[in-house]
Amino acid sequence: MNRPVRHIAIFVGVLVFALLAQATWVQFARNGELSNHEKNHRVTIARFAQPRGSIIVGGQPITGSIATDGDLKYKRTFKDGAMYAPVTGFSSQGYGNTFLEGVNDKLLSGKDDRLFFQHTSDMLTGKKSRGGDVVTTIDPKAQKAAYEGLGKYKGAVVALDPRTGKILALASTPSYDPSLIAGQSAKDKAEWKKLQDDKDKPMNNRALRERFPPGSTFKILTAAAALEHGLVSDIDAKGDAPAPYQLPDSTTKIGNDIKTAPCDKASLKTGLQWSCNNVFLDLAAKLGKDKMRETAEKFGFNSEVFTPVRASESLYPKKLDRPQTALTGMGQGSLDSTPLQIAMMTAGLANDGKVMKPYMVEELRGPDLSVLEKHEPEVLNQAVSAGTAKKVQAMMENTAENGTGKKALIDGVTVGAKTGTAQHGVNNEKLPYAWFVSYAKQGDGSPVAVAVFIDPEGSGIDREEISGGGLAGPIAKKVMESVLEK
């Protein structure tokens, strides 16, 4: 064999060997990676080859699956989709999965390793396989009261059981129906584009993922910080904060929304009753940023929360000067919070200072209803002492009975409440946000605490008509009533 032919033969042999080596590498070493790669269409076909498991609310499924034509055999359906979208998220053949649909995708799609024996049994018996179920903590009556109460407004409602951390309601408006984007047809794509282009952002989860200045609802945390750090011991003792109040190191003076309120040098109890800005600006300034931040962090600020859906971190900044620190005392300045965090703060105070980790999945079940995983309540922090919390409760209950929180009163039930109106936009040129927090007490403690947030921008309402008590208070009351009527 002459030399050129021999060289060609060797070269071809090397190529064949390389091809065989690559094929072996792909088949064995990268088998798992490629088999599960998101762009492997066979993976997508397998995911939609059987009915998806259900998300359960109040013992009833709020999701389902229907057969379709084409490679992807089943697509998702949602009952009361817009009402529950902040809980379920979407499951789409074209756009993936979010929220509970995303966190629990393996279980719902039947790909969870814990379902292996169930699927093996189904194969032997000829039974049609399906995914497992996610049982939520959501109370259907509370969810409906929250969603319908928000109505035309952009906003959010979060209701918690303070004793356990169960999320009883999680509403966000405006919302959308996940069923309309569950497929991959031209109609689904058009609906997706419409949602993406909507200036009101109906796919945004305002309850978990967006932050807003909490306004005067934060005053209950400022009060707790002042009591816990010994700055105040007697909630009825006359204070020394003048009204209007001049910010430290500044010529800016801040007044009070209720001009006739007895705010000048008011006690802590009176200050909360009439939401006197001067009282809480002064307390925060005297406590300083470190003590204020320490208390806020014990309630959950500056930490991500998983419900198991991730919630955005609520922020109490580390770098604040004295005027900025004072402003946080009334829930303004650089302070930002999710409605979930404000609900956690309220629930923690209602639960004698003990903040429970919020959660909205009670258990995960197999298709045969076997329990694969059950959630147990967990303590996040003893944020303040029981004594401090009880003093804040007394002030919130007085505020509901005799102050700005009357809209939440329920006959025969002890209610604590606090209103909030938060400035919005540069120089407050936009309509202010309206907030309301409340809890209800029964013999075994407080079974429900609520945070309501409303952004009235674009609703046609006049600035003078905006108040936390007027807009958000009635919603909080209905949500609490829906939980208590059991």
Residue pairs with C-beta under 8 A, 6 or more apart in sequence:
1 9
26 34
34 40
35 42
35 43
36 43
37 43
41 71
44 71
44 72
44 93
45 71
45 72
45 73
46 111
47 109
47 111
48 72
48 73
48 74
48 75
48 93
48 109
49 73
49 74
50 73
50 74
50 110
50 128
50 129
50 130
50 131
51 64
51 65
51 74
51 128
51 130
51 131
52 63
52 65
52 74
52 76
52 91
52 108
52 109
52 110
52 130
52 131
53 107
53 108
53 109
53 110
53 130
53 131
53 132
53 133
53 134
53 367
54 61
54 62
54 63
54 64
54 133
54 134
55 61
55 62
55 63
55 84
55 87
55 88
55 100
55 101
55 108
55 133
55 134
55 136
56 62
56 133
56 134
56 135
56 136
57 84
57 87
57 136
57 138
57 140
57 143
58 138
58 139
58 140
58 141
60 140
61 79
61 133
62 78
62 79
62 80
62 84
62 88
63 76
63 77
63 78
63 79
63 88
63 91
63 101
64 76
64 77
64 78
64 79
65 74
65 75
65 76
65 77
65 130
66 74
66 75
66 77
67 73
67 74
68 74
68 75
68 183
72 93
72 184
75 93
75 182
75 183
76 90
76 91
76 92
76 101
76 178
76 179
76 182
77 179
77 182
78 84
78 85
78 88
78 177
78 178
78 179
78 182
81 88
81 176
81 177
81 178
81 179
81 180
82 147
82 175
82 176
82 177
83 143
83 144
83 147
83 171
83 175
84 138
84 143
85 172
85 175
85 176
85 177
85 178
85 203
86 99
86 156
86 170
86 171
86 172
86 175
86 205
86 206
86 207
86 208
87 99
87 100
87 136
87 138
87 143
87 170
87 360
88 99
88 100
88 101
88 178
89 97
89 98
89 99
89 100
89 101
89 102
89 178
89 309
90 97
90 98
90 99
90 101
90 178
90 181
90 182
91 97
91 101
91 102
91 105
91 108
91 178
91 182
92 178
92 181
92 182
92 183
92 184
92 188
93 182
93 183
93 184
93 188
94 181
94 183
94 184
94 188
94 189
94 192
95 181
95 192
96 102
97 105
99 205
99 309
100 134
100 136
100 308
100 309
100 360
100 361
101 108
101 178
103 308
103 309
104 134
104 308
104 361
104 364
105 111
106 112
107 114
107 115
107 131
107 132
107 133
107 134
107 364
107 372
108 131
108 132
108 133
108 134
109 131
110 119
110 129
110 130
110 131
110 132
110 367
111 131
112 131
112 132
112 372
114 132
114 366
114 372
115 131
115 132
115 366
115 367
118 129
118 366
118 367
118 368
118 370
119 129
121 127
122 128
122 129
123 129
129 367
130 367
131 367
132 364
132 365
132 366
132 367
132 372
133 364
133 365
133 366
133 367
133 369
134 361
134 364
134 365
135 361
135 362
135 363
135 364
135 365
136 360
136 361
136 362
137 161
137 166
137 167
137 168
137 359
137 360
137 361
137 362
138 167
138 168
138 169
138 170
138 360
139 159
139 168
139 169
139 482
139 483
141 482
141 483
141 485
142 159
142 168
142 169
142 448
142 479
142 482
142 483
143 168
143 169
143 170
143 171
144 482
145 169
145 475
145 478
145 479
145 481
145 482
146 157
146 159
146 169
146 170
146 171
146 452
146 475
146 479
147 157
147 171
147 173
147 175
149 157
149 452
149 474
149 475
149 478
149 479
150 156
150 157
150 171
150 173
150 454
150 475
151 173
152 459
153 173
153 454
153 455
153 456
153 459
153 471
154 173
154 174
154 200
154 206
154 454
154 455
154 456
154 457
154 458
154 459
155 172
155 173
155 206
155 452
155 453
155 454
155 455
155 472
156 171
156 172
156 173
156 206
156 207
156 210
156 339
156 452
156 453
157 169
157 170
157 171
157 207
157 339
157 450
157 451
157 452
157 453
157 475
157 476
157 479
158 167
158 169
158 170
158 171
158 207
158 339
158 340
158 342
158 343
158 450
158 451
159 167
159 168
159 169
159 170
159 343
159 448
159 449
159 450
159 451
159 479
159 480
159 483
160 166
160 167
160 168
160 343
160 344
160 347
160 356
160 358
160 448
160 449
160 450
161 168
161 347
161 447
161 448
161 449
162 346
162 347
162 348
162 350
162 351
162 356
162 439
162 445
162 446
162 447
162 448
162 449
163 351
163 356
163 377
163 444
163 445
163 446
163 447
164 356
164 377
165 347
165 356
165 357
165 358
165 359
165 377
165 378
165 380
166 358
166 359
166 360
166 362
166 377
167 307
167 358
167 359
167 360
168 448
168 479
168 483
169 450
169 479
170 207
170 208
170 340
170 360
171 207
172 204
172 205
172 206
172 207
173 206
174 198
174 200
174 202
175 202
176 195
176 202
176 203
180 187
180 188
180 191
181 188
181 191
181 192
181 195
182 188
195 202
195 203
196 203
200 458
204 210
206 339
206 453
207 338
207 339
207 340
208 307
208 309
208 310
208 311
208 312
208 338
208 339
208 340
209 311
209 312
209 338
210 312
210 338
211 312
211 314
211 315
211 336
211 337
211 338
212 336
212 337
212 338
212 339
212 422
212 433
212 453
212 455
213 331
213 332
213 333
213 335
213 336
213 337
213 422
213 423
213 424
213 433
214 331
214 335
214 336
214 337
214 342
214 420
214 422
214 435
215 330
215 331
215 332
215 420
215 421
215 422
215 423
215 432
215 433
215 435
215 468
216 275
216 277
216 280
216 330
216 331
216 418
216 419
216 420
216 421
216 422
216 435
216 468
217 331
217 342
217 345
217 346
217 418
217 419
217 420
217 435
217 436
217 437
217 451
217 468
218 328
218 329
218 330
218 331
218 335
218 337
218 342
218 345
218 420
219 271
219 272
219 275
219 280
219 329
219 330
219 331
219 418
219 420
220 272
220 345
220 346
220 349
220 392
220 395
220 396
220 418
220 437
221 295
221 296
221 299
221 345
222 280
222 283
222 284
222 287
222 292
222 328
222 329
222 330
223 232
223 268
223 272
223 280
223 283
223 391
223 392
223 395
224 295
224 349
224 353
224 383
224 384
224 388
224 389
224 392
225 231
225 283
225 284
225 287
225 291
225 292
225 295
225 296
225 384
226 232
226 268
226 283
226 286
226 287
227 233
227 235
227 268
227 384
227 388
227 391
227 392
228 295
228 384
228 385
228 388
229 287
229 291
229 295
231 283
231 286
231 287
232 268
232 283
234 267
235 267
235 268
235 269
235 391
235 394
235 395
236 267
236 268
236 269
237 267
237 268
238 265
238 266
238 267
239 265
239 266
239 267
239 268
239 271
239 279
239 282
240 265
240 282
241 265
241 266
241 271
241 276
241 278
241 279
241 281
241 282
241 283
242 264
242 265
242 278
243 255
243 256
243 263
243 264
243 265
243 266
243 276
243 277
243 278
244 253
244 254
244 255
244 256
244 278
245 253
245 254
245 277
245 278
245 281
245 282
246 252
246 253
247 253
247 254
247 281
247 285
247 322
247 323
247 326
247 327
248 285
248 322
248 323
248 326
249 321
249 322
249 323
250 323
252 323
254 277
254 278
254 281
254 330
255 277
256 263
256 274
256 275
256 276
256 277
256 278
257 275
257 277
257 421
258 274
258 275
258 404
261 274
261 275
261 276
262 270
262 274
263 270
263 271
263 274
263 276
263 277
263 278
263 279
264 278
266 274
266 276
266 278
266 279
268 279
268 283
268 395
269 394
269 395
269 398
270 276
270 279
271 278
271 279
271 280
272 279
272 395
272 396
272 398
272 399
272 403
272 418
273 395
273 398
273 399
273 402
273 403
273 404
274 403
274 404
275 403
275 404
275 418
275 419
277 330
280 329
280 330
281 326
281 327
281 329
281 330
282 326
282 329
283 329
284 292
284 325
284 326
284 327
284 328
284 329
284 330
285 322
285 325
285 326
285 329
287 329
288 325
289 318
289 320
289 324
289 325
289 328
292 316
292 325
292 328
292 329
293 301
293 302
293 316
293 317
293 318
295 383
295 384
296 302
296 316
297 303
297 316
298 355
298 381
298 382
298 383
298 384
299 341
299 344
299 345
299 348
299 355
299 381
299 383
300 314
300 341
300 344
300 345
300 355
300 380
300 381
301 313
301 314
301 315
301 316
301 337
301 341
302 313
302 314
302 315
302 316
303 313
304 310
304 311
304 312
304 313
305 311
305 313
305 340
305 341
305 344
305 357
305 358
307 340
307 358
307 359
307 360
307 361
308 359
308 360
308 361
309 360
311 338
311 340
311 341
312 338
314 336
314 337
314 338
314 341
315 334
315 335
315 336
315 337
316 328
316 335
317 324
317 334
317 335
320 328
320 333
320 334
324 333
324 334
325 333
327 333
327 334
327 335
328 334
328 335
331 420
331 422
332 422
332 423
339 451
339 452
339 453
340 358
340 451
342 435
342 437
342 451
342 453
343 358
343 437
343 449
343 450
343 451
344 355
344 358
344 380
345 355
345 437
346 418
346 437
346 438
346 439
346 449
346 450
346 451
347 355
347 356
347 439
347 446
347 449
348 354
348 355
348 356
348 381
348 383
348 384
348 389
349 384
349 389
349 392
349 393
349 396
349 439
350 389
350 393
350 416
350 439
350 441
350 445
350 446
350 449
351 389
351 445
351 446
352 386
352 389
352 390
353 382
353 383
353 384
353 385
353 386
353 388
353 389
354 379
354 381
354 382
354 383
355 379
355 380
355 381
355 382
355 383
356 377
356 378
356 379
356 380
357 377
357 378
357 379
357 380
359 375
359 377
361 375
362 374
362 375
363 371
363 372
363 373
363 374
363 375
364 371
364 372
364 373
364 374
365 371
365 372
366 372
384 392
393 416
396 405
396 416
396 417
396 418
396 438
396 439
397 414
397 415
397 416
399 405
399 416
399 417
399 418
400 406
400 408
400 409
400 415
400 416
400 417
400 438
401 409
404 417
404 418
404 419
404 468
404 469
405 415
405 416
405 417
405 418
405 419
405 436
405 438
405 469
405 473
406 469
406 473
407 417
407 436
407 469
407 470
407 473
407 474
407 476
407 477
408 415
408 417
408 436
408 438
408 473
408 476
408 477
408 480
409 415
409 477
410 440
410 477
410 480
410 481
410 484
413 440
413 441
413 442
413 480
413 484
414 440
414 441
415 438
415 439
415 440
415 441
415 480
416 438
416 439
416 441
417 436
417 437
417 438
417 439
417 473
417 476
418 436
418 437
418 438
419 435
419 436
419 467
419 468
419 469
419 472
419 473
420 433
420 434
420 435
420 436
420 437
420 468
421 432
421 433
421 434
421 435
421 466
421 467
421 468
422 432
422 433
422 435
423 432
424 430
424 431
424 432
424 433
424 455
424 457
430 457
431 455
431 456
431 457
431 461
431 463
431 466
432 456
432 463
432 466
433 453
433 454
433 455
433 456
434 453
434 454
434 456
434 466
434 467
434 468
434 470
434 471
434 472
435 451
435 452
435 453
435 454
435 468
435 472
436 450
436 451
436 452
436 468
436 469
436 471
436 472
436 473
436 475
436 476
437 449
437 450
437 451
437 452
437 476
438 449
438 450
438 473
438 476
438 477
438 480
439 446
439 448
439 449
439 450
439 480
440 446
440 447
440 448
440 480
440 483
440 484
442 484
447 483
447 484
448 479
448 480
448 483
448 484
450 476
450 479
450 480
451 476
452 472
452 473
452 475
452 476
452 479
453 472
454 471
454 472
456 466
456 471
461 471
